[in-house]
Amino acid sequence: MQELNYRENSQFLNHKDEVISFKCELQENLQKAMKEFVEEHPNWDQYRILQAAIAGFLMQKGFQNRDLTRLYIGNMFSMNFKD
């Protein structure tokens, strides 16, 4: 398994969250659709899309966690929740 690349992002560290960066390969059609979406919706970026998608998937599969719910809702509706 490929080693994960840990990187800090100041935008998220202000919220005292732990951020882990990783690389993944996307199918060309998915990458193209994501690029078109970001071009049409400038308040979204690839990181926000992936975070919302992963959080939404986990919630649909029954994983219940308050922080995960906050992340999902925050990404979907551009909201920042404070503890």
N, CA, C and O atoms as a CHARMM CRD file, in Angstrom:
* protein
*
  332
    1    1 MET  N      0.84700  -1.18300   0.00000 PROA 1      0.00000
    2    1 MET  CA     0.00000   0.00000   0.00000 PROA 1      0.00000
    3    1 MET  C      0.88300   1.23300   0.00000 PROA 1      0.00000
    4    1 MET  O      1.92300   1.26300   0.65800 PROA 1      0.00000
    5    2 GLN  N      0.47300   2.23000  -0.72700 PROA 2      0.00000
    6    2 GLN  CA     1.24000   3.45900  -0.84800 PROA 2      0.00000
    7    2 GLN  C      1.16700   4.25000   0.45700 PROA 2      0.00000
    8    2 GLN  O      0.11200   4.31500   1.08800 PROA 2      0.00000
    9    3 GLU  N      2.29000   4.85200   0.86200 PROA 3      0.00000
   10    3 GLU  CA     2.34200   5.63400   2.09500 PROA 3      0.00000
   11    3 GLU  C      1.51500   6.91000   1.93500 PROA 3      0.00000
   12    3 GLU  O      1.56400   7.56800   0.89600 PROA 3      0.00000
   13    4 LEU  N      0.76000   7.24900   2.97400 PROA 4      0.00000
   14    4 LEU  CA    -0.05500   8.45900   2.93900 PROA 4      0.00000
   15    4 LEU  C      0.81900   9.68000   3.14300 PROA 4      0.00000
   16    4 LEU  O      1.78500   9.64400   3.90500 PROA 4      0.00000
   17    5 ASN  N      0.47800  10.75700   2.46200 PROA 5      0.00000
   18    5 ASN  CA     1.20400  12.01900   2.57500 PROA 5      0.00000
   19    5 ASN  C      0.44100  12.92400   3.53600 PROA 5      0.00000
   20    5 ASN  O     -0.67200  13.35500   3.23500 PROA 5      0.00000
   21    6 TYR  N      1.03700  13.21200   4.69200 PROA 6      0.00000
   22    6 TYR  CA     0.39800  14.07300   5.67600 PROA 6      0.00000
   23    6 TYR  C      0.79900  15.51300   5.41000 PROA 6      0.00000
   24    6 TYR  O      1.98300  15.82500   5.28100 PROA 6      0.00000
   25    7 ARG  N     -0.21000  16.40300   5.32900 PROA 7      0.00000
   26    7 ARG  CA     0.04100  17.80500   5.02400 PROA 7      0.00000
   27    7 ARG  C     -0.90300  18.65700   5.85700 PROA 7      0.00000
   28    7 ARG  O     -2.07000  18.30800   6.03800 PROA 7      0.00000
   29    8 GLU  N     -0.40000  19.77200   6.36100 PROA 8      0.00000
   30    8 GLU  CA    -1.23000  20.67100   7.13900 PROA 8      0.00000
   31    8 GLU  C     -1.76700  21.78000   6.24500 PROA 8      0.00000
   32    8 GLU  O     -1.05100  22.30500   5.39200 PROA 8      0.00000
   33    9 ASN  N     -3.01000  22.12600   6.44400 PROA 9      0.00000
   34    9 ASN  CA    -3.65000  23.20700   5.69800 PROA 9      0.00000
   35    9 ASN  C     -4.16400  24.21400   6.71900 PROA 9      0.00000
   36    9 ASN  O     -5.01000  23.87400   7.54500 PROA 9      0.00000
   37   10 SER  N     -3.66600  25.45000   6.67700 PROA 10     0.00000
   38   10 SER  CA    -4.00600  26.45100   7.69300 PROA 10     0.00000
   39   10 SER  C     -5.49900  26.75000   7.75100 PROA 10     0.00000
   40   10 SER  O     -6.00300  27.11100   8.81400 PROA 10     0.00000
   41   11 GLN  N     -6.21500  26.61300   6.65000 PROA 11     0.00000
   42   11 GLN  CA    -7.65200  26.87000   6.64000 PROA 11     0.00000
   43   11 GLN  C     -8.35700  25.94900   7.63500 PROA 11     0.00000
   44   11 GLN  O     -9.29900  26.37100   8.30500 PROA 11     0.00000
   45   12 PHE  N     -7.91900  24.71600   7.73500 PROA 12     0.00000
   46   12 PHE  CA    -8.56600  23.75400   8.59800 PROA 12     0.00000
   47   12 PHE  C     -7.95200  23.72400   9.99400 PROA 12     0.00000
   48   12 PHE  O     -8.64000  23.38100  10.95600 PROA 12     0.00000
   49   13 LEU  N     -6.68300  24.07200  10.12500 PROA 13     0.00000
   50   13 LEU  CA    -6.05500  24.04400  11.42400 PROA 13     0.00000
   51   13 LEU  C     -6.64300  25.07400  12.36500 PROA 13     0.00000
   52   13 LEU  O     -6.58600  24.89900  13.58300 PROA 13     0.00000
   53   14 ASN  N     -7.20000  26.13300  11.83200 PROA 14     0.00000
   54   14 ASN  CA    -7.85300  27.13100  12.67700 PROA 14     0.00000
   55   14 ASN  C     -9.03800  26.52700  13.42000 PROA 14     0.00000
   56   14 ASN  O     -9.44200  27.04700  14.46000 PROA 14     0.00000
   57   15 HSD  N     -9.59100  25.45700  12.91400 PROA 15     0.00000
   58   15 HSD  CA   -10.71700  24.78600  13.54300 PROA 15     0.00000
   59   15 HSD  C    -10.25700  23.64200  14.43300 PROA 15     0.00000
   60   15 HSD  O    -11.08300  22.87900  14.93300 PROA 15     0.00000
   61   16 LYS  N     -8.95200  23.51300  14.63800 PROA 16     0.00000
   62   16 LYS  CA    -8.35900  22.45300  15.46000 PROA 16     0.00000
   63   16 LYS  C     -8.73700  21.06900  14.94700 PROA 16     0.00000
   64   16 LYS  O     -8.89500  20.13700  15.73500 PROA 16     0.00000
   65   17 ASP  N     -8.87900  20.93200  13.66600 PROA 17     0.00000
   66   17 ASP  CA    -9.15900  19.63600  13.05400 PROA 17     0.00000
   67   17 ASP  C     -7.85500  19.02400  12.58800 PROA 17     0.00000
   68   17 ASP  O     -6.88600  19.72700  12.30300 PROA 17     0.00000
   69   18 GLU  N     -7.84700  17.73300  12.51700 PROA 18     0.00000
   70   18 GLU  CA    -6.69600  17.03100  11.99100 PROA 18     0.00000
   71   18 GLU  C     -6.94300  16.79000  10.50300 PROA 18     0.00000
   72   18 GLU  O     -7.99200  16.27000  10.12400 PROA 18     0.00000
   73   19 VAL  N     -5.98100  17.16800   9.65700 PROA 19     0.00000
   74   19 VAL  CA    -6.13300  17.04200   8.21900 PROA 19     0.00000
   75   19 VAL  C     -5.11000  16.04700   7.69900 PROA 19     0.00000
   76   19 VAL  O     -3.92200  16.14100   8.01100 PROA 19     0.00000
   77   20 ILE  N     -5.57300  15.10500   6.91500 PROA 20     0.00000
   78   20 ILE  CA    -4.69500  14.13000   6.29000 PROA 20     0.00000
   79   20 ILE  C     -4.88400  14.24800   4.79200 PROA 20     0.00000
   80   20 ILE  O     -6.00600  14.18500   4.29100 PROA 20     0.00000
   81   21 SER  N     -3.78100  14.41900   4.07900 PROA 21     0.00000
   82   21 SER  CA    -3.83400  14.55400   2.63200 PROA 21     0.00000
   83   21 SER  C     -3.47500  13.21000   2.00000 PROA 21     0.00000
   84   21 SER  O     -2.60500  12.49700   2.49900 PROA 21     0.00000
   85   22 PHE  N     -4.14600  12.87100   0.90400 PROA 22     0.00000
   86   22 PHE  CA    -3.81500  11.64400   0.19700 PROA 22     0.00000
   87   22 PHE  C     -4.00500  11.84100  -1.29500 PROA 22     0.00000
   88   22 PHE  O     -4.75100  12.71300  -1.74100 PROA 22     0.00000
   89   23 LYS  N     -3.32400  11.02000  -2.04100 PROA 23     0.00000
   90   23 LYS  CA    -3.46400  11.05500  -3.49400 PROA 23     0.00000
   91   23 LYS  C     -4.34700   9.88900  -3.91200 PROA 23     0.00000
   92   23 LYS  O     -4.26500   8.79500  -3.35400 PROA 23     0.00000
   93   24 CYS  N     -5.18900  10.14200  -4.90300 PROA 24     0.00000
   94   24 CYS  CA    -5.96100   9.04600  -5.47600 PROA 24     0.00000
   95   24 CYS  C     -6.14800   9.32400  -6.96200 PROA 24     0.00000
   96   24 CYS  O     -6.23700  10.47200  -7.39600 PROA 24     0.00000
   97   25 GLU  N     -6.20300   8.26300  -7.71000 PROA 25     0.00000
   98   25 GLU  CA    -6.41800   8.39700  -9.14500 PROA 25     0.00000
   99   25 GLU  C     -7.92000   8.34900  -9.41600 PROA 25     0.00000
  100   25 GLU  O     -8.63700   7.51700  -8.86000 PROA 25     0.00000
  101   26 LEU  N     -8.38200   9.25000 -10.27500 PROA 26     0.00000
  102   26 LEU  CA    -9.78300   9.28800 -10.65700 PROA 26     0.00000
  103   26 LEU  C     -9.92300   8.88000 -12.11100 PROA 26     0.00000
  104   26 LEU  O     -9.04300   9.14500 -12.93100 PROA 26     0.00000
  105   27 GLN  N    -11.02200   8.24200 -12.42000 PROA 27     0.00000
  106   27 GLN  CA   -11.29400   7.93900 -13.81700 PROA 27     0.00000
  107   27 GLN  C    -11.45600   9.26000 -14.56200 PROA 27     0.00000
  108   27 GLN  O    -11.90200  10.25700 -13.99500 PROA 27     0.00000
  109   28 GLU  N    -11.09100   9.25000 -15.81900 PROA 28     0.00000
  110   28 GLU  CA   -11.10500  10.47200 -16.62200 PROA 28     0.00000
  111   28 GLU  C    -12.48200  11.12400 -16.64800 PROA 28     0.00000
  112   28 GLU  O    -12.58600  12.34700 -16.55400 PROA 28     0.00000
  113   29 ASN  N    -13.54600  10.32200 -16.77600 PROA 29     0.00000
  114   29 ASN  CA   -14.90800  10.88700 -16.82700 PROA 29     0.00000
  115   29 ASN  C    -15.27600  11.57900 -15.51700 PROA 29     0.00000
  116   29 ASN  O    -15.91700  12.63000 -15.53100 PROA 29     0.00000
  117   30 LEU  N    -14.88000  11.00400 -14.39800 PROA 30     0.00000
  118   30 LEU  CA   -15.15900  11.61100 -13.10000 PROA 30     0.00000
  119   30 LEU  C    -14.37500  12.90400 -12.93000 PROA 30     0.00000
  120   30 LEU  O    -14.91000  13.89500 -12.43400 PROA 30     0.00000
  121   31 GLN  N    -13.12700  12.90000 -13.33300 PROA 31     0.00000
  122   31 GLN  CA   -12.29600  14.10000 -13.23500 PROA 31     0.00000
  123   31 GLN  C    -12.85900  15.21500 -14.11800 PROA 31     0.00000
  124   31 GLN  O    -12.89700  16.37400 -13.70700 PROA 31     0.00000
  125   32 LYS  N    -13.29100  14.86700 -15.32100 PROA 32     0.00000
  126   32 LYS  CA   -13.85600  15.84900 -16.24300 PROA 32     0.00000
  127   32 LYS  C    -15.14600  16.44100 -15.67600 PROA 32     0.00000
  128   32 LYS  O    -15.35800  17.65200 -15.74500 PROA 32     0.00000
  129   33 ALA  N    -16.00400  15.59400 -15.12000 PROA 33     0.00000
  130   33 ALA  CA   -17.26000  16.07400 -14.54000 PROA 33     0.00000
  131   33 ALA  C    -16.99600  16.98800 -13.34700 PROA 33     0.00000
  132   33 ALA  O    -17.67100  18.00300 -13.17600 PROA 33     0.00000
  133   34 MET  N    -16.01600  16.62800 -12.52600 PROA 34     0.00000
  134   34 MET  CA   -15.67800  17.45500 -11.37500 PROA 34     0.00000
  135   34 MET  C    -15.13700  18.80800 -11.83400 PROA 34     0.00000
  136   34 MET  O    -15.47300  19.83900 -11.25200 PROA 34     0.00000
  137   35 LYS  N    -14.30800  18.80900 -12.86600 PROA 35     0.00000
  138   35 LYS  CA   -13.74800  20.05600 -13.39600 PROA 35     0.00000
  139   35 LYS  C    -14.85500  20.95400 -13.93800 PROA 35     0.00000
  140   35 LYS  O    -14.85000  22.15900 -13.68700 PROA 35     0.00000
  141   36 GLU  N    -15.79800  20.38500 -14.67600 PROA 36     0.00000
  142   36 GLU  CA   -16.91200  21.16500 -15.21400 PROA 36     0.00000
  143   36 GLU  C    -17.77800  21.73000 -14.09100 PROA 36     0.00000
  144   36 GLU  O    -18.23900  22.86900 -14.16600 PROA 36     0.00000
  145   37 PHE  N    -17.99600  20.92900 -13.05000 PROA 37     0.00000
  146   37 PHE  CA   -18.80000  21.39300 -11.92000 PROA 37     0.00000
  147   37 PHE  C    -18.13100  22.58600 -11.24000 PROA 37     0.00000
  148   37 PHE  O    -18.79100  23.58100 -10.93800 PROA 37     0.00000
  149   38 VAL  N    -16.82600  22.48900 -11.00100 PROA 38     0.00000
  150   38 VAL  CA   -16.09000  23.57800 -10.33900 PROA 38     0.00000
  151   38 VAL  C    -16.10400  24.83900 -11.19400 PROA 38     0.00000
  152   38 VAL  O    -16.19900  25.94600 -10.66400 PROA 38     0.00000
  153   39 GLU  N    -16.01100  24.68000 -12.50600 PROA 39     0.00000
  154   39 GLU  CA   -16.06600  25.84700 -13.39500 PROA 39     0.00000
  155   39 GLU  C    -17.42400  26.54200 -13.32100 PROA 39     0.00000
  156   39 GLU  O    -17.49900  27.76700 -13.41500 PROA 39     0.00000
  157   40 GLU  N    -18.49800  25.76600 -13.15300 PROA 40     0.00000
  158   40 GLU  CA   -19.84800  26.32700 -13.07700 PROA 40     0.00000
  159   40 GLU  C    -20.19900  26.80300 -11.66900 PROA 40     0.00000
  160   40 GLU  O    -21.10600  27.61900 -11.50400 PROA 40     0.00000
  161   41 HSD  N    -19.50000  26.31000 -10.66300 PROA 41     0.00000
  162   41 HSD  CA   -19.78300  26.64900  -9.26800 PROA 41     0.00000
  163   41 HSD  C    -18.47200  27.07500  -8.59600 PROA 41     0.00000
  164   41 HSD  O    -17.82200  26.25600  -7.94800 PROA 41     0.00000
  165   42 PRO  N    -18.08200  28.32800  -8.74100 PROA 42     0.00000
  166   42 PRO  CA   -16.77100  28.77800  -8.26400 PROA 42     0.00000
  167   42 PRO  C    -16.58600  28.71700  -6.74600 PROA 42     0.00000
  168   42 PRO  O    -15.45500  28.79200  -6.26800 PROA 42     0.00000
  169   43 ASN  N    -17.67900  28.58100  -5.97500 PROA 43     0.00000
  170   43 ASN  CA   -17.52400  28.46500  -4.53400 PROA 43     0.00000
  171   43 ASN  C    -17.15800  27.03400  -4.09900 PROA 43     0.00000
  172   43 ASN  O    -16.95300  26.78000  -2.91200 PROA 43     0.00000
  173   44 TRP  N    -17.07700  26.11400  -5.05200 PROA 44     0.00000
  174   44 TRP  CA   -16.66500  24.74100  -4.78600 PROA 44     0.00000
  175   44 TRP  C    -15.26600  24.52900  -5.34600 PROA 44     0.00000
  176   44 TRP  O    -14.86800  25.20400  -6.29600 PROA 44     0.00000
  177   45 ASP  N    -14.52300  23.60100  -4.76900 PROA 45     0.00000
  178   45 ASP  CA   -13.25600  23.15100  -5.33700 PROA 45     0.00000
  179   45 ASP  C    -13.17800  21.63600  -5.18400 PROA 45     0.00000
  180   45 ASP  O    -14.05400  21.01900  -4.57700 PROA 45     0.00000
  181   46 GLN  N    -12.13500  21.04900  -5.73300 PROA 46     0.00000
  182   46 GLN  CA   -12.02600  19.59000  -5.73700 PROA 46     0.00000
  183   46 GLN  C    -11.98200  19.01700  -4.32200 PROA 46     0.00000
  184   46 GLN  O    -12.47900  17.91500  -4.08800 PROA 46     0.00000
  185   47 TYR  N    -11.40000  19.74200  -3.38700 PROA 47     0.00000
  186   47 TYR  CA   -11.28700  19.25000  -2.01900 PROA 47     0.00000
  187   47 TYR  C    -12.64600  19.24700  -1.32500 PROA 47     0.00000
  188   47 TYR  O    -12.98900  18.30900  -0.60500 PROA 47     0.00000
  189   48 ARG  N    -13.40000  20.29500  -1.54800 PROA 48     0.00000
  190   48 ARG  CA   -14.73700  20.37600  -0.95800 PROA 48     0.00000
  191   48 ARG  C    -15.64500  19.29300  -1.52000 PROA 48     0.00000
  192   48 ARG  O    -16.41700  18.68600  -0.77900 PROA 48     0.00000
  193   49 ILE  N    -15.56100  19.04600  -2.82000 PROA 49     0.00000
  194   49 ILE  CA   -16.37300  18.00100  -3.45000 PROA 49     0.00000
  195   49 ILE  C    -16.04300  16.64100  -2.85800 PROA 49     0.00000
  196   49 ILE  O    -16.94500  15.89200  -2.48200 PROA 49     0.00000
  197   50 LEU  N    -14.76400  16.31500  -2.77200 PROA 50     0.00000
  198   50 LEU  CA   -14.37100  15.00900  -2.24500 PROA 50     0.00000
  199   50 LEU  C    -14.74500  14.85200  -0.77500 PROA 50     0.00000
  200   50 LEU  O    -15.20100  13.78400  -0.36600 PROA 50     0.00000
  201   51 GLN  N    -14.55700  15.90400   0.02400 PROA 51     0.00000
  202   51 GLN  CA   -14.94000  15.81300   1.43500 PROA 51     0.00000
  203   51 GLN  C    -16.43700  15.57900   1.57900 PROA 51     0.00000
  204   51 GLN  O    -16.86000  14.73000   2.36300 PROA 51     0.00000
  205   52 ALA  N    -17.24300  16.32600   0.82700 PROA 52     0.00000
  206   52 ALA  CA   -18.69300  16.16100   0.89500 PROA 52     0.00000
  207   52 ALA  C    -19.10200  14.77100   0.41700 PROA 52     0.00000
  208   52 ALA  O    -19.98900  14.14900   1.00200 PROA 52     0.00000
  209   53 ALA  N    -18.46600  14.28500  -0.63400 PROA 53     0.00000
  210   53 ALA  CA   -18.80900  12.97000  -1.18000 PROA 53     0.00000
  211   53 ALA  C    -18.46400  11.84700  -0.20000 PROA 53     0.00000
  212   53 ALA  O    -19.26500  10.93500   0.00500 PROA 53     0.00000
  213   54 ILE  N    -17.29300  11.90900   0.39600 PROA 54     0.00000
  214   54 ILE  CA   -16.88400  10.86100   1.33900 PROA 54     0.00000
  215   54 ILE  C    -17.76000  10.91100   2.58700 PROA 54     0.00000
  216   54 ILE  O    -18.22700   9.87600   3.06100 PROA 54     0.00000
  217   55 ALA  N    -17.98200  12.10900   3.11900 PROA 55     0.00000
  218   55 ALA  CA   -18.82500  12.24600   4.31200 PROA 55     0.00000
  219   55 ALA  C    -20.25000  11.76100   4.01600 PROA 55     0.00000
  220   55 ALA  O    -20.84500  11.04900   4.82500 PROA 55     0.00000
  221   56 GLY  N    -20.79300  12.14600   2.86200 PROA 56     0.00000
  222   56 GLY  CA   -22.13300  11.70700   2.48200 PROA 56     0.00000
  223   56 GLY  C    -22.22400  10.20100   2.33200 PROA 56     0.00000
  224   56 GLY  O    -23.20500   9.59300   2.76000 PROA 56     0.00000
  225   57 PHE  N    -21.21500   9.59200   1.73100 PROA 57     0.00000
  226   57 PHE  CA   -21.18100   8.13100   1.56500 PROA 57     0.00000
  227   57 PHE  C    -21.18700   7.44000   2.92300 PROA 57     0.00000
  228   57 PHE  O    -21.96000   6.50900   3.14800 PROA 57     0.00000
  229   58 LEU  N    -20.32100   7.89800   3.83100 PROA 58     0.00000
  230   58 LEU  CA   -20.24000   7.27600   5.15600 PROA 58     0.00000
  231   58 LEU  C    -21.55300   7.42500   5.92200 PROA 58     0.00000
  232   58 LEU  O    -21.98800   6.49700   6.60300 PROA 58     0.00000
  233   59 MET  N    -22.17600   8.58400   5.80900 PROA 59     0.00000
  234   59 MET  CA   -23.45500   8.79000   6.49200 PROA 59     0.00000
  235   59 MET  C    -24.52700   7.86800   5.91000 PROA 59     0.00000
  236   59 MET  O    -25.33000   7.30900   6.65700 PROA 59     0.00000
  237   60 GLN  N    -24.55100   7.70300   4.58700 PROA 60     0.00000
  238   60 GLN  CA   -25.52600   6.81700   3.95200 PROA 60     0.00000
  239   60 GLN  C    -25.32300   5.36900   4.36700 PROA 60     0.00000
  240   60 GLN  O    -26.27700   4.59100   4.40900 PROA 60     0.00000
  241   61 LYS  N    -24.08100   5.00600   4.67300 PROA 61     0.00000
  242   61 LYS  CA   -23.76900   3.63000   5.07600 PROA 61     0.00000
  243   61 LYS  C    -23.95600   3.40600   6.56900 PROA 61     0.00000
  244   61 LYS  O    -23.62900   2.33900   7.09000 PROA 61     0.00000
  245   62 GLY  N    -24.49200   4.43200   7.26600 PROA 62     0.00000
  246   62 GLY  CA   -24.84600   4.25300   8.66300 PROA 62     0.00000
  247   62 GLY  C    -23.82300   4.71500   9.67800 PROA 62     0.00000
  248   62 GLY  O    -24.03700   4.54500  10.87900 PROA 62     0.00000
  249   63 PHE  N    -22.71800   5.29300   9.23800 PROA 63     0.00000
  250   63 PHE  CA   -21.72700   5.80100  10.18300 PROA 63     0.00000
  251   63 PHE  C    -22.25500   7.09800  10.76800 PROA 63     0.00000
  252   63 PHE  O    -22.48800   8.06400  10.04200 PROA 63     0.00000
  253   64 GLN  N    -22.44500   7.12100  12.08400 PROA 64     0.00000
  254   64 GLN  CA   -22.99500   8.30000  12.73000 PROA 64     0.00000
  255   64 GLN  C    -21.94700   8.91700  13.64800 PROA 64     0.00000
  256   64 GLN  O    -21.44700   8.28000  14.57500 PROA 64     0.00000
  257   65 ASN  N    -21.63100  10.17400  13.36200 PROA 65     0.00000
  258   65 ASN  CA   -20.62400  10.89100  14.12100 PROA 65     0.00000
  259   65 ASN  C    -20.92600  12.37200  13.97400 PROA 65     0.00000
  260   65 ASN  O    -21.12500  12.85400  12.85800 PROA 65     0.00000
  261   66 ARG  N    -20.96200  13.09500  15.07200 PROA 66     0.00000
  262   66 ARG  CA   -21.32400  14.51100  15.04400 PROA 66     0.00000
  263   66 ARG  C    -20.35500  15.33000  14.17900 PROA 66     0.00000
  264   66 ARG  O    -20.78400  16.19700  13.41700 PROA 66     0.00000
  265   67 ASP  N    -19.05000  15.05400  14.29700 PROA 67     0.00000
  266   67 ASP  CA   -18.06700  15.79600  13.50000 PROA 67     0.00000
  267   67 ASP  C    -18.23100  15.52100  12.00700 PROA 67     0.00000
  268   67 ASP  O    -18.07700  16.42300  11.18300 PROA 67     0.00000
  269   68 LEU  N    -18.54400  14.27400  11.66300 PROA 68     0.00000
  270   68 LEU  CA   -18.77200  13.91900  10.26700 PROA 68     0.00000
  271   68 LEU  C    -19.99800  14.65200   9.72900 PROA 68     0.00000
  272   68 LEU  O    -19.98100  15.15400   8.60500 PROA 68     0.00000
  273   69 THR  N    -21.05100  14.71200  10.52300 PROA 69     0.00000
  274   69 THR  CA   -22.26100  15.42200  10.10900 PROA 69     0.00000
  275   69 THR  C    -21.97200  16.90000   9.90300 PROA 69     0.00000
  276   69 THR  O    -22.43300  17.49500   8.92800 PROA 69     0.00000
  277   70 ARG  N    -21.21100  17.49500  10.81500 PROA 70     0.00000
  278   70 ARG  CA   -20.84000  18.90800  10.67200 PROA 70     0.00000
  279   70 ARG  C    -20.02900  19.13500   9.40100 PROA 70     0.00000
  280   70 ARG  O    -20.26100  20.10600   8.68100 PROA 70     0.00000
  281   71 LEU  N    -19.09100  18.25700   9.12700 PROA 71     0.00000
  282   71 LEU  CA   -18.27200  18.37900   7.92100 PROA 71     0.00000
  283   71 LEU  C    -19.14200  18.29300   6.67400 PROA 71     0.00000
  284   71 LEU  O    -19.00200  19.10700   5.76100 PROA 71     0.00000
  285   72 TYR  N    -20.03200  17.32100   6.63000 PROA 72     0.00000
  286   72 TYR  CA   -20.90300  17.14100   5.47300 PROA 72     0.00000
  287   72 TYR  C    -21.79300  18.37000   5.25800 PROA 72     0.00000
  288   72 TYR  O    -21.84400  18.91900   4.15700 PROA 72     0.00000
  289   73 ILE  N    -22.48600  18.79100   6.30200 PROA 73     0.00000
  290   73 ILE  CA   -23.38200  19.95000   6.17500 PROA 73     0.00000
  291   73 ILE  C    -22.59300  21.21000   5.86100 PROA 73     0.00000
  292   73 ILE  O    -23.02000  22.02700   5.04500 PROA 73     0.00000
  293   74 GLY  N    -21.44500  21.36900   6.50600 PROA 74     0.00000
  294   74 GLY  CA   -20.61600  22.54100   6.23700 PROA 74     0.00000
  295   74 GLY  C    -20.16300  22.61100   4.79600 PROA 74     0.00000
  296   74 GLY  O    -20.16100  23.68700   4.19800 PROA 74     0.00000
  297   75 ASN  N    -19.78000  21.48000   4.23000 PROA 75     0.00000
  298   75 ASN  CA   -19.36500  21.46100   2.82600 PROA 75     0.00000
  299   75 ASN  C    -20.53500  21.67900   1.88600 PROA 75     0.00000
  300   75 ASN  O    -20.39800  22.38000   0.88300 PROA 75     0.00000
  301   76 MET  N    -21.66700  21.10000   2.18700 PROA 76     0.00000
  302   76 MET  CA   -22.81800  21.20900   1.29500 PROA 76     0.00000
  303   76 MET  C    -23.39900  22.62600   1.27700 PROA 76     0.00000
  304   76 MET  O    -23.87800  23.09600   0.24500 PROA 76     0.00000
  305   77 PHE  N    -23.35200  23.30200   2.43400 PROA 77     0.00000
  306   77 PHE  CA   -24.01800  24.58600   2.53400 PROA 77     0.00000
  307   77 PHE  C    -23.07900  25.73600   2.86300 PROA 77     0.00000
  308   77 PHE  O    -23.53200  26.80500   3.27200 PROA 77     0.00000
  309   78 SER  N    -21.77400  25.53100   2.68900 PROA 78     0.00000
  310   78 SER  CA   -20.75900  26.57400   2.95200 PROA 78     0.00000
  311   78 SER  C    -20.91900  27.17700   4.34800 PROA 78     0.00000
  312   78 SER  O    -20.93200  28.39700   4.51600 PROA 78     0.00000
  313   79 MET  N    -21.04000  26.31100   5.32800 PROA 79     0.00000
  314   79 MET  CA   -21.19000  26.77400   6.70300 PROA 79     0.00000
  315   79 MET  C    -19.97600  26.34300   7.51400 PROA 79     0.00000
  316   79 MET  O    -19.39800  25.28400   7.27000 PROA 79     0.00000
  317   80 ASN  N    -19.59900  27.16600   8.47100 PROA 80     0.00000
  318   80 ASN  CA   -18.55100  26.81800   9.41600 PROA 80     0.00000
  319   80 ASN  C    -19.17700  26.68500  10.79400 PROA 80     0.00000
  320   80 ASN  O    -19.81600  27.61500  11.28700 PROA 80     0.00000
  321   81 PHE  N    -18.99100  25.52400  11.41500 PROA 81     0.00000
  322   81 PHE  CA   -19.53000  25.28600  12.74900 PROA 81     0.00000
  323   81 PHE  C    -18.40400  25.41100  13.76000 PROA 81     0.00000
  324   81 PHE  O    -17.30900  24.88900  13.55200 PROA 81     0.00000
  325   82 LYS  N    -18.67800  26.09700  14.84000 PROA 82     0.00000
  326   82 LYS  CA   -17.71200  26.21100  15.92600 PROA 82     0.00000
  327   82 LYS  C    -18.13900  25.28600  17.04200 PROA 82     0.00000
  328   82 LYS  O    -19.33000  25.06700  17.26200 PROA 82     0.00000
  329   83 ASP  N    -17.15400  24.74100  17.75300 PROA 83     0.00000
  330   83 ASP  CA   -17.45900  23.82200  18.85600 PROA 83     0.00000
  331   83 ASP  C    -18.21800  24.50100  19.96100 PROA 83     0.00000
  332   83 ASP  O    -18.55200  23.86500  20.96200 PROA 83     0.00000
